[in-house]
């Protein structure tokens, strides 16, 4: 079986290169091999590889820049996705794609279900929702996973930023009124492989699924956990969890609006695969332990 993985250098794609190997030959393409911004090159490149499965882990993810760079965001997150989906339908390939909690407006009291009404607040969220709709309209076989607050030991993310700032400063200010589930690229890749295996046996249906770790926290709660656990692991930090000040979204304005509630219900996914999602702290702690092993020892 031939698997074509798009977005080779992203956090999720790096982990997917590990978990997709049991399915067959994995060819991972980065921007130098397939630039999704170059719309006319997409279908010829896909045709050249003749994949049985296309896993699209590529996206325009710069949430704030998308507010002014709207054309590029739409090209990568919507138009390119539609081309890939239509190719999958014509060729008979299965498409795996990733979306975001930002397709919701965050006004719901509890966790969002897959069928809940979408209402993105930002250009990024709008373009990711447009990509979802393009996949559904294509008629291809697909698995689409919405996830949230993605992190890994590789690449840039909130956890690594907090660690860096905690080494440089004695106090931090972090937003405390936005809530979600920090979700590791490792978990996303592992569950993707389980879902694909079941899907290939016709034991897991096409559709949209929410894929996040269990539980929820705020950005402030995540920052406090990171600093506290990093200190226990022996990181040399100037800041302590007690010196991280909780602030409101209004006190930290950004170009793109964020949903206050990013909690996604994973019940549909869990029932379909017969699994329980781990608490968000499990993979956060694992990542910190990995980063600690990489630290120069004094």
C-alpha positions as CSV (number, residue, x, y, z in Angstrom):
1,X,0.0,0.0,0.0
2,X,1.2,3.5,-0.9
3,X,0.8,6.3,1.6
4,X,1.5,9.9,0.6
5,X,2.1,12.2,3.6
6,X,1.8,16.0,3.0
7,X,3.5,18.6,5.2
8,X,6.5,16.5,6.1
9,X,8.1,19.0,8.5
10,X,5.2,19.8,10.7
11,X,4.7,18.6,14.3
12,X,2.0,16.1,13.5
13,X,3.7,14.9,10.2
14,X,6.9,14.0,12.0
15,X,5.0,11.7,14.3
16,X,2.9,10.3,11.4
17,X,6.1,9.1,9.7
18,X,6.5,6.7,12.6
19,X,2.9,5.5,13.0
20,X,2.1,5.1,9.3
21,X,5.0,2.8,8.5
22,X,3.1,-0.5,9.3
23,X,0.6,0.3,6.5
24,X,3.1,0.2,3.7
25,X,5.4,2.5,1.8
26,X,5.3,6.0,3.2
27,X,6.4,8.9,1.0
28,X,6.5,12.2,2.9
29,X,6.5,15.4,0.9
30,X,7.6,18.8,2.2
31,X,7.1,22.2,0.6
32,X,10.1,21.7,-1.7
33,X,8.5,18.6,-3.2
34,X,4.9,19.9,-3.2
35,X,4.1,23.5,-2.5
36,X,0.3,23.5,-1.9
37,X,0.4,27.3,-2.5
38,X,1.2,26.4,-6.1
39,X,-2.3,25.2,-6.9
40,X,-1.5,24.0,-10.5
41,X,1.2,21.6,-9.3
42,X,-1.0,19.7,-6.8
43,X,-2.8,17.2,-9.0
44,X,0.2,16.3,-11.3
45,X,2.3,15.6,-8.1
46,X,-0.5,13.4,-6.7
47,X,-0.8,11.6,-10.0
48,X,2.9,10.8,-10.1
49,X,2.7,9.0,-6.7
50,X,-0.5,7.0,-7.2
51,X,-1.3,6.8,-3.5
52,X,-3.8,4.5,-1.8
53,X,-4.0,6.9,1.2
54,X,-3.3,10.6,1.3
55,X,-2.6,12.1,4.7
56,X,-2.7,15.9,4.6
57,X,-0.9,17.3,7.6
58,X,0.0,20.5,5.8
59,X,-1.8,23.8,6.5
60,X,-1.6,27.5,6.9
61,X,-1.4,27.7,10.7
62,X,-0.3,31.3,11.4
63,X,-3.5,32.3,13.0
64,X,-2.8,36.0,13.5
65,X,-1.0,36.5,10.2
66,X,-4.0,35.0,8.4
67,X,-6.1,38.0,9.2
68,X,-4.1,40.1,6.7
69,X,-2.7,37.2,4.6
70,X,-6.2,36.0,3.8
71,X,-5.6,34.9,0.2
72,X,-2.7,32.6,1.1
73,X,-4.6,31.1,4.0
74,X,-7.6,30.3,1.8
75,X,-5.4,28.8,-0.9
76,X,-3.7,26.4,1.5
77,X,-6.5,25.6,3.9
78,X,-9.4,25.5,1.5
79,X,-8.6,25.6,-2.2
80,X,-5.7,23.2,-2.1
81,X,-7.6,20.8,0.2
82,X,-10.5,20.7,-2.3
83,X,-8.1,19.8,-5.1
84,X,-6.6,17.0,-2.9
85,X,-10.1,15.7,-2.0
86,X,-11.3,15.7,-5.6
87,X,-8.2,13.8,-6.6
88,X,-8.8,11.3,-3.9
89,X,-12.4,10.7,-5.1
90,X,-11.3,10.3,-8.7
91,X,-8.4,7.9,-7.9
92,X,-10.2,6.0,-5.1
93,X,-7.7,7.0,-2.5
94,X,-8.7,7.6,1.2
95,X,-8.0,11.1,2.5
96,X,-6.9,11.8,6.1
97,X,-7.1,15.5,7.0
98,X,-6.7,17.6,10.2
99,X,-8.9,20.6,11.3
100,X,-9.2,22.7,14.4
101,X,-11.2,23.7,17.4
102,X,-11.2,27.2,15.8
103,X,-14.1,26.3,13.6
104,X,-16.3,27.0,16.6
105,X,-17.0,30.3,18.3
106,X,-16.5,29.1,21.9
107,X,-19.8,30.2,23.2
108,X,-21.1,26.7,24.1
109,X,-21.1,25.8,27.8
110,X,-19.9,22.2,27.4
111,X,-17.7,20.3,25.0
112,X,-18.5,20.7,21.3
113,X,-19.9,17.7,19.4
114,X,-19.0,17.0,15.8
115,X,-22.5,17.9,14.6
116,X,-22.6,21.2,16.5
117,X,-23.0,24.4,14.4
118,X,-19.7,25.9,13.4
119,X,-19.1,29.7,13.6
120,X,-15.4,30.5,13.2
121,X,-14.2,33.9,14.7
122,X,-11.1,34.2,12.6
123,X,-9.9,34.0,9.0
124,X,-7.9,30.9,10.0
125,X,-11.0,29.2,11.4
126,X,-13.0,30.2,8.4
127,X,-10.5,28.8,5.9
128,X,-10.2,25.5,7.9
129,X,-14.0,25.2,7.9
130,X,-14.0,25.8,4.1
131,X,-11.5,23.0,3.8
132,X,-13.8,20.7,5.8
133,X,-16.7,21.6,3.5
134,X,-14.6,21.0,0.4
135,X,-13.8,17.5,1.6
136,X,-17.4,16.6,2.3
137,X,-18.5,18.0,-1.1
138,X,-15.9,16.0,-3.0
139,X,-17.5,12.6,-2.3
140,X,-14.1,11.0,-1.4
141,X,-13.6,8.5,1.4
142,X,-12.2,10.5,4.3
143,X,-11.3,10.7,7.9
144,X,-11.2,14.3,9.2
145,X,-9.9,14.9,12.7
146,X,-10.5,18.2,14.6
147,X,-7.9,18.8,17.2
148,X,-6.7,21.6,19.6
149,X,-3.6,23.2,21.2
150,X,-1.1,20.9,19.4
151,X,2.4,20.5,20.8
152,X,5.5,18.3,20.4
153,X,9.1,18.4,21.4
154,X,9.9,19.4,17.8
155,X,8.8,22.7,16.3
156,X,7.4,25.9,17.9
157,X,4.5,25.7,20.3
158,X,3.1,27.3,23.5
159,X,4.8,24.9,25.9
160,X,8.3,25.5,24.5
161,X,7.6,29.3,24.5
162,X,6.6,29.2,28.2
163,X,9.8,27.2,29.1
164,X,12.0,29.7,27.3
165,X,10.3,32.7,28.9
166,X,10.5,31.0,32.4
167,X,14.2,30.7,31.9
168,X,14.5,34.4,31.0
169,X,12.0,36.1,33.3
170,X,11.0,36.0,37.0
171,X,7.3,36.5,36.2
172,X,4.9,35.9,33.3
173,X,1.4,37.0,32.4
174,X,-0.8,34.3,30.6
175,X,-4.4,34.3,29.4
176,X,-6.7,32.5,31.9
177,X,-10.2,32.8,30.2
178,X,-9.7,30.5,27.2
179,X,-10.1,26.8,27.8
180,X,-9.2,23.7,25.8
181,X,-7.3,20.4,25.8
182,X,-3.5,20.5,25.0
183,X,-3.0,17.6,22.6
184,X,0.3,16.1,21.6
185,X,1.3,15.4,18.0
186,X,2.3,11.9,19.3
187,X,-1.3,11.2,20.4
188,X,-2.7,12.5,17.2
189,X,-0.5,10.3,15.1
190,X,-1.1,7.2,17.3
191,X,-4.9,7.6,17.1
192,X,-4.7,8.3,13.4
193,X,-3.0,5.0,12.8
194,X,-5.6,3.1,14.9
195,X,-8.5,4.8,13.0
196,X,-6.9,4.1,9.7
197,X,-6.4,0.4,10.5
198,X,-10.1,0.1,11.6
199,X,-11.2,2.1,8.5
200,X,-9.4,-0.2,6.2
201,X,-11.3,-3.1,7.7
202,X,-14.6,-1.2,7.3
203,X,-14.9,-1.0,11.1
204,X,-14.7,2.7,11.4
205,X,-16.9,5.0,9.3
206,X,-15.9,8.0,7.1
207,X,-16.5,11.4,8.7
208,X,-15.5,14.1,11.1
209,X,-14.1,13.2,14.5
210,X,-12.8,15.2,17.4
211,X,-9.3,14.1,18.5
212,X,-8.0,15.7,21.6
213,X,-6.6,14.6,25.0
214,X,-9.0,14.2,27.9
215,X,-9.8,17.0,30.3
216,X,-9.3,20.8,29.8
217,X,-7.3,23.7,31.2
218,X,-6.7,27.3,30.4
219,X,-3.5,28.7,28.8
220,X,-2.7,29.9,32.3
221,X,-3.3,26.5,33.8
222,X,-1.1,24.9,31.2
223,X,1.7,27.4,31.8
224,X,1.5,26.8,35.6
225,X,1.7,23.0,35.1
226,X,4.6,23.3,32.6
227,X,6.7,25.5,35.0
228,X,5.9,23.4,38.1
229,X,6.7,20.1,36.4
230,X,9.8,21.5,34.6
231,X,11.1,22.7,38.0
232,X,10.6,19.3,39.5
233,X,12.5,17.8,36.6
234,X,15.5,20.0,37.2
235,X,15.1,22.8,34.6
236,X,16.8,25.9,35.7
237,X,14.0,28.5,35.7
238,X,13.7,32.0,37.0
239,X,9.9,32.0,37.1
240,X,7.7,29.9,39.4
241,X,4.1,28.8,38.9
242,X,3.2,31.2,41.7
243,X,4.6,34.1,39.6
244,X,2.5,33.5,36.6
245,X,-0.3,36.1,36.6
246,X,-3.7,35.1,35.2
247,X,-5.0,37.8,32.7
248,X,-8.0,38.1,30.5
249,X,-8.2,37.9,26.7
250,X,-8.9,41.6,26.6
251,X,-5.6,42.3,28.4
252,X,-3.7,40.4,25.7
253,X,-5.3,41.5,22.4
254,X,-4.3,39.7,19.2
255,X,-5.3,40.3,15.6
256,X,-7.3,37.0,15.4
257,X,-10.2,36.3,17.9
258,X,-9.9,33.0,19.7
259,X,-12.8,30.9,21.0
260,X,-13.1,31.0,24.8
261,X,-14.2,27.4,24.9
262,X,-12.2,25.0,22.7
263,X,-13.3,21.9,24.5
264,X,-14.2,19.1,22.0
265,X,-16.1,16.0,22.9
266,X,-14.1,12.8,21.8
267,X,-17.0,10.4,22.7
268,X,-17.7,9.6,19.0
269,X,-14.0,8.7,18.4
270,X,-13.6,6.8,21.6
271,X,-16.7,4.7,21.0
272,X,-15.7,4.0,17.4
273,X,-12.3,2.8,18.3
274,X,-13.0,1.4,21.8
275,X,-10.4,3.5,23.6
276,X,-10.1,6.1,26.3
277,X,-8.2,9.3,25.7
278,X,-5.3,10.0,28.1
279,X,-5.4,13.2,30.3
280,X,-3.7,16.2,28.7
281,X,-1.1,16.2,31.4
282,X,0.3,12.7,30.4
283,X,1.8,13.9,27.1
284,X,2.8,17.3,28.4
285,X,4.8,15.6,31.1
286,X,6.3,13.2,28.6
287,X,7.4,16.0,26.4
288,X,9.0,17.9,29.3
289,X,10.9,14.7,30.2
290,X,12.1,14.4,26.7
291,X,13.2,18.1,26.6
292,X,15.0,17.6,29.9
293,X,17.0,14.7,28.5
294,X,18.1,17.1,25.7
295,X,19.2,19.8,28.1
296,X,22.9,20.4,28.6
297,X,23.8,19.0,32.0
298,X,25.6,21.4,34.3
